Amino acid sequence: MNERIFVIEDDENIQEIVKLSLESNGYQVTLFDNAIDAIKVIHEDSPDLAIFDVMLPQMDGITAVKKIRESNGHMPILILSAKDSEVDKIRGLDSGSDDYMTKPFGVLELCARVRTLLRRAKPKSKAIQTPTLSIDKSTHIVKKNDIIIDLTHKEYQLLLYLIENKERVVERDELLNNIWGYDFIGESRALDVHIRSLRKKFDDDGEKYIKTIRSVGYRFIEKEDIYD
């Protein structure tokens, strides 16, 4: 079955360009001109991926993504916006989106990003268990010693990526590229903020779970991991 993609965009010309580009790559595309209608359908029948514009009537795309993330933590979301400042990108990514692409855009790059997001979304395993942590990849529930830890979508992605690459040091640019998207390579403040937040939530002094490797990146260090 071909992956289903919802495109939430009120500009008819951009709607048509995105629809034709995605359909030519074999995807099933459904168009919406406002976020409210899209959210209703997503709650009832979640697609494989959603593409949101930011400037939408009735409800903006950032607010829509936040509302979706309250109940749907796994569906990949790409923001496609004319707002191209660093602040706008950080705001969009921190809302819970998985990638942020600015207009004007190239259709080949758009399709490449869609393929990447869909590939990342396919679970390699259902659960991860370490001596003190458990991660249910189907529900995105993270527990420490059987106590649920409330993580944002980006914090969850960051922790999961570090654990799944625990056998090596993960460089900063790799984390920025894989968690925040192409446009954030080299921009470190978003990563620093989320590392500090994760450490605070896990009572981590930098030696318990996420170890800083100076001038390189980070490594998850808890031993005896068991993958289910």
MINU-382639 format. One record per residue (C-alpha): residue number from 1; residue in one letter; x, y, z. Coordinates in nm, 3 decimals. Example, Ala and Ser with C-alpha at 12.3 -4.5 7.8 and 13.67 -1.06 7.14 Angstrom:
// residues 2
- 1	a	1.230	-0.450	0.780 $
- 2	s	1.367	-0.106	0.714 $
// end
This chain:
// residues 228
- 1	m	0.000	0.000	0.000 $
- 2	n	0.135	0.344	-0.095 $
- 3	e	0.197	0.586	0.190 $
- 4	r	-0.075	0.845	0.250 $
- 5	i	0.025	1.209	0.288 $
- 6	f	-0.193	1.499	0.401 $
- 7	v	-0.097	1.842	0.265 $
- 8	i	-0.239	2.136	0.462 $
- 9	e	-0.187	2.449	0.250 $
- 10	d	-0.425	2.729	0.153 $
- 11	d	-0.234	2.844	-0.157 $
- 12	e	-0.389	2.654	-0.448 $
- 13	n	-0.079	2.685	-0.668 $
- 14	i	0.147	2.537	-0.400 $
- 15	q	-0.114	2.271	-0.327 $
- 16	e	-0.105	2.160	-0.689 $
- 17	i	0.276	2.162	-0.712 $
- 18	v	0.316	1.955	-0.396 $
- 19	k	0.036	1.716	-0.493 $
- 20	l	0.174	1.648	-0.840 $
- 21	s	0.529	1.605	-0.708 $
- 22	l	0.427	1.357	-0.440 $
- 23	e	0.186	1.163	-0.659 $
- 24	s	0.455	1.125	-0.925 $
- 25	n	0.659	0.948	-0.656 $
- 26	g	0.377	0.707	-0.579 $
- 27	y	0.221	0.867	-0.271 $
- 28	q	-0.151	0.909	-0.206 $
- 29	v	-0.217	1.278	-0.140 $
- 30	t	-0.512	1.445	0.034 $
- 31	l	-0.536	1.824	0.032 $
- 32	f	-0.673	2.055	0.304 $
- 33	d	-0.694	2.434	0.296 $
- 34	n	-0.720	2.470	0.676 $
- 35	a	-0.579	2.298	0.983 $
- 36	i	-0.906	2.244	1.169 $
- 37	d	-1.049	2.008	0.907 $
- 38	a	-0.715	1.830	0.878 $
- 39	i	-0.686	1.771	1.254 $
- 40	k	-1.032	1.615	1.266 $
- 41	v	-0.941	1.364	0.998 $
- 42	i	-0.597	1.296	1.148 $
- 43	h	-0.754	1.207	1.483 $
- 44	e	-0.986	0.961	1.309 $
- 45	d	-0.749	0.818	1.048 $
- 46	s	-0.386	0.920	1.084 $
- 47	p	-0.190	0.937	0.755 $
- 48	d	0.170	0.825	0.715 $
- 49	l	0.292	1.188	0.701 $
- 50	a	0.153	1.542	0.710 $
- 51	i	0.288	1.860	0.551 $
- 52	f	0.175	2.185	0.717 $
- 53	d	0.200	2.543	0.603 $
- 54	v	0.241	2.790	0.891 $
- 55	m	0.019	3.076	0.775 $
- 56	l	-0.324	2.913	0.758 $
- 57	p	-0.675	3.053	0.811 $
- 58	q	-0.856	2.989	1.143 $
- 59	m	-0.562	2.806	1.303 $
- 60	d	-0.193	2.848	1.221 $
- 61	g	0.026	2.550	1.143 $
- 62	i	0.237	2.575	1.460 $
- 63	t	-0.070	2.556	1.683 $
- 64	a	-0.204	2.269	1.475 $
- 65	v	0.116	2.067	1.512 $
- 66	k	0.114	2.118	1.891 $
- 67	k	-0.246	1.996	1.910 $
- 68	i	-0.165	1.689	1.702 $
- 69	r	0.131	1.604	1.923 $
- 70	e	-0.092	1.595	2.230 $
- 71	s	-0.233	1.264	2.109 $
- 72	n	-0.018	1.157	1.815 $
- 73	g	0.352	1.139	1.880 $
- 74	h	0.459	0.915	1.595 $
- 75	m	0.320	1.064	1.271 $
- 76	p	0.598	1.247	1.081 $
- 77	i	0.524	1.616	1.023 $
- 78	l	0.702	1.848	0.781 $
- 79	i	0.648	2.224	0.802 $
- 80	l	0.664	2.406	0.469 $
- 81	s	0.678	2.780	0.531 $
- 82	a	0.778	3.114	0.380 $
- 83	k	0.912	3.215	0.723 $
- 84	d	1.284	3.152	0.701 $
- 85	s	1.441	3.314	1.008 $
- 86	e	1.628	3.103	1.263 $
- 87	v	1.369	3.188	1.529 $
- 88	d	1.085	3.071	1.304 $
- 89	k	1.261	2.743	1.229 $
- 90	i	1.330	2.672	1.596 $
- 91	r	0.970	2.759	1.685 $
- 92	g	0.842	2.526	1.416 $
- 93	l	1.065	2.235	1.513 $
- 94	d	1.001	2.276	1.884 $
- 95	s	0.626	2.264	1.817 $
- 96	g	0.674	1.896	1.743 $
- 97	s	0.744	1.889	1.370 $
- 98	d	1.013	1.658	1.239 $
- 99	d	1.150	1.887	0.969 $
- 100	y	1.116	2.247	0.849 $
- 101	m	1.152	2.350	0.485 $
- 102	t	1.133	2.705	0.356 $
- 103	k	0.960	2.845	0.048 $
- 104	p	1.047	2.872	-0.234 $
- 105	f	1.146	2.507	-0.244 $
- 106	g	1.268	2.250	-0.493 $
- 107	v	1.034	1.956	-0.556 $
- 108	l	1.324	1.708	-0.565 $
- 109	e	1.441	1.818	-0.221 $
- 110	l	1.085	1.808	-0.090 $
- 111	c	1.043	1.449	-0.204 $
- 112	a	1.383	1.356	-0.058 $
- 113	r	1.284	1.495	0.280 $
- 114	v	0.953	1.311	0.267 $
- 115	r	1.133	0.983	0.193 $
- 116	t	1.371	1.045	0.482 $
- 117	l	1.091	1.118	0.728 $
- 118	l	0.893	0.812	0.622 $
- 119	r	1.201	0.592	0.649 $
- 120	r	1.278	0.719	1.000 $
- 121	a	0.918	0.657	1.108 $
- 122	k	0.934	0.284	1.036 $
- 123	p	1.003	0.117	1.371 $
- 124	k	1.304	-0.115	1.383 $
- 125	s	1.186	-0.265	1.710 $
- 126	k	0.891	-0.213	1.942 $
- 127	a	1.073	-0.155	2.269 $
- 128	i	1.408	-0.067	2.418 $
- 129	q	1.501	-0.170	2.771 $
- 130	t	1.813	-0.065	2.960 $
- 131	p	1.891	-0.133	3.328 $
- 132	t	1.686	0.169	3.438 $
- 133	l	1.509	0.302	3.126 $
- 134	s	1.234	0.164	2.906 $
- 135	i	1.107	0.309	2.579 $
- 136	d	0.789	0.188	2.411 $
- 137	k	0.835	0.291	2.048 $
- 138	s	0.471	0.231	1.959 $
- 139	t	0.339	0.475	2.222 $
- 140	h	0.651	0.692	2.280 $
- 141	i	0.622	0.629	2.655 $
- 142	v	0.957	0.660	2.835 $
- 143	k	1.003	0.530	3.189 $
- 144	k	1.287	0.552	3.438 $
- 145	n	1.263	0.282	3.707 $
- 146	d	0.898	0.229	3.601 $
- 147	i	0.814	0.599	3.644 $
- 148	i	0.694	0.778	3.332 $
- 149	i	0.918	1.067	3.222 $
- 150	d	0.731	1.338	3.032 $
- 151	l	0.936	1.427	2.724 $
- 152	t	0.869	1.664	2.438 $
- 153	h	0.867	1.516	2.089 $
- 154	k	1.219	1.642	2.015 $
- 155	e	1.353	1.522	2.352 $
- 156	y	1.212	1.177	2.278 $
- 157	q	1.371	1.170	1.932 $
- 158	l	1.706	1.283	2.072 $
- 159	l	1.711	1.023	2.352 $
- 160	l	1.602	0.744	2.115 $
- 161	y	1.867	0.834	1.857 $
- 162	l	2.145	0.835	2.119 $
- 163	i	2.035	0.501	2.262 $
- 164	e	2.002	0.337	1.921 $
- 165	n	2.357	0.455	1.841 $
- 166	k	2.497	0.379	2.187 $
- 167	e	2.795	0.186	2.053 $
- 168	r	2.958	0.506	1.928 $
- 169	v	2.998	0.879	1.984 $
- 170	v	2.731	1.070	1.788 $
- 171	e	2.863	1.395	1.648 $
- 172	r	2.671	1.719	1.703 $
- 173	d	2.613	1.782	1.333 $
- 174	e	2.472	1.432	1.293 $
- 175	l	2.221	1.494	1.572 $
- 176	l	2.122	1.831	1.428 $
- 177	n	2.079	1.682	1.082 $
- 178	n	1.879	1.379	1.194 $
- 179	i	1.667	1.537	1.469 $
- 180	w	1.620	1.897	1.352 $
- 181	g	1.665	1.870	0.977 $
- 182	y	1.894	1.977	0.698 $
- 183	d	1.882	2.352	0.766 $
- 184	f	2.016	2.314	1.119 $
- 185	i	2.356	2.162	1.048 $
- 186	g	2.607	2.369	1.244 $
- 187	e	2.346	2.547	1.461 $
- 188	s	2.408	2.420	1.813 $
- 189	r	2.185	2.615	2.050 $
- 190	a	1.874	2.404	1.996 $
- 191	l	2.073	2.088	2.065 $
- 192	d	2.234	2.231	2.380 $
- 193	v	1.896	2.335	2.519 $
- 194	h	1.745	1.989	2.465 $
- 195	i	2.047	1.805	2.610 $
- 196	r	2.023	2.018	2.925 $
- 197	s	1.649	1.952	2.947 $
- 198	l	1.695	1.575	2.910 $
- 199	r	1.962	1.569	3.177 $
- 200	k	1.742	1.762	3.415 $
- 201	k	1.447	1.527	3.363 $
- 202	f	1.665	1.220	3.418 $
- 203	d	1.863	1.368	3.705 $
- 204	d	2.173	1.323	3.493 $
- 205	d	2.498	1.500	3.578 $
- 206	g	2.647	1.409	3.242 $
- 207	e	2.783	1.074	3.358 $
- 208	k	2.467	0.866	3.413 $
- 209	y	2.314	0.859	3.065 $
- 210	i	2.433	1.125	2.820 $
- 211	k	2.806	1.183	2.829 $
- 212	t	2.959	1.483	2.652 $
- 213	i	3.261	1.401	2.437 $
- 214	r	3.438	1.736	2.421 $
- 215	s	3.456	1.896	2.075 $
- 216	v	3.285	1.594	1.918 $
- 217	g	2.935	1.515	2.043 $
- 218	y	2.751	1.286	2.284 $
- 219	r	2.724	0.921	2.377 $
- 220	f	2.465	0.721	2.569 $
- 221	i	2.672	0.537	2.829 $
- 222	e	2.444	0.313	3.035 $
- 223	k	2.562	-0.047	2.995 $
- 224	e	2.391	-0.382	2.955 $
- 225	d	2.124	-0.262	2.713 $
- 226	i	1.862	-0.516	2.601 $
- 227	y	1.669	-0.470	2.277 $
- 228	d	1.332	-0.643	2.230 $
// end
